């Protein structure tokens, strides 16, 4: 599988746990640009979570059938299923509480949404990852 040239993740591979926070953004989006600093700050606050920044217009194949209409859109997943998928304004306390709440609720009963996703990992020179999303 070819690895898309997504922006290198904010969290080093050695610190990664089963949780992912993926920001699906667009370079032209001013709110996305504002979110970048907040996103990178939270990566330091949550070292067991993998933070990945993806410009889906440059890396459209990463999003596949996922239709992102509002930027920035966040995908938060626990390695087994998506736990949150939606837009979120660049407010560090809101994202931090959402991550903590979802992690605390890791044993909740699975519903029809969020849908499962899969990830594929590939080493890169930048110590980045290759993230493939598939909505079933």
Residue pairs with C-beta under 8 A, 6 or more apart in sequence:
1 120
1 122
1 130
1 132
3 122
3 124
3 128
3 130
4 54
4 59
4 61
4 62
4 130
4 131
5 58
5 59
6 52
6 53
6 54
6 55
6 59
6 62
6 128
6 129
6 130
6 131
7 52
7 53
7 54
7 55
7 128
8 124
8 126
8 127
8 128
9 43
9 50
9 51
9 52
9 53
9 128
9 129
10 39
10 40
10 43
10 51
10 52
10 53
11 43
11 47
11 49
11 50
11 51
12 127
13 127
13 129
15 47
15 48
15 50
16 48
16 49
16 50
17 48
17 49
17 50
18 78
18 79
18 80
19 46
19 48
19 49
19 50
19 76
19 77
19 78
19 79
19 99
19 102
19 103
20 49
20 50
20 51
20 52
20 75
20 76
20 77
20 78
20 79
20 119
20 131
21 39
21 42
21 46
21 49
21 50
21 51
21 52
21 74
21 75
21 76
21 95
21 99
22 51
22 52
22 53
22 54
22 74
22 75
22 76
22 77
22 131
22 133
23 32
23 35
23 39
23 51
23 52
23 53
23 54
23 72
23 73
23 74
24 54
24 56
24 63
24 66
24 68
24 71
24 72
24 73
24 74
24 75
25 32
25 35
25 36
25 53
25 54
25 55
25 56
25 71
25 72
25 73
26 32
26 55
26 56
26 57
26 71
27 33
27 55
27 57
27 58
28 57
29 71
29 72
31 71
31 72
31 89
31 90
32 71
32 72
34 90
35 72
35 89
35 90
36 53
38 90
38 91
38 92
38 95
39 51
39 53
39 90
39 95
40 51
41 92
42 51
42 92
42 95
42 96
42 99
43 49
43 51
45 92
45 96
46 96
46 99
49 99
50 129
52 129
52 131
54 62
54 63
54 131
56 62
56 63
56 68
62 131
62 132
62 133
63 133
64 132
64 133
64 134
64 135
65 134
65 135
66 133
66 135
70 86
70 87
71 87
72 87
72 88
72 90
73 85
73 86
73 87
73 88
74 84
74 85
74 86
74 87
74 88
74 95
75 82
75 84
75 85
75 117
75 133
76 82
76 83
76 84
76 85
76 98
76 99
76 102
77 83
77 114
77 117
77 119
78 102
78 103
78 106
79 119
80 116
81 110
81 114
81 115
81 116
81 117
82 114
82 115
82 116
82 117
83 102
83 114
84 98
84 102
84 114
85 114
88 94
88 95
88 98
115 135
115 136
116 136
117 133
117 134
117 135
118 132
118 133
118 134
119 131
119 132
119 133
120 130
120 131
120 132
121 129
121 130
122 129
122 130
124 130
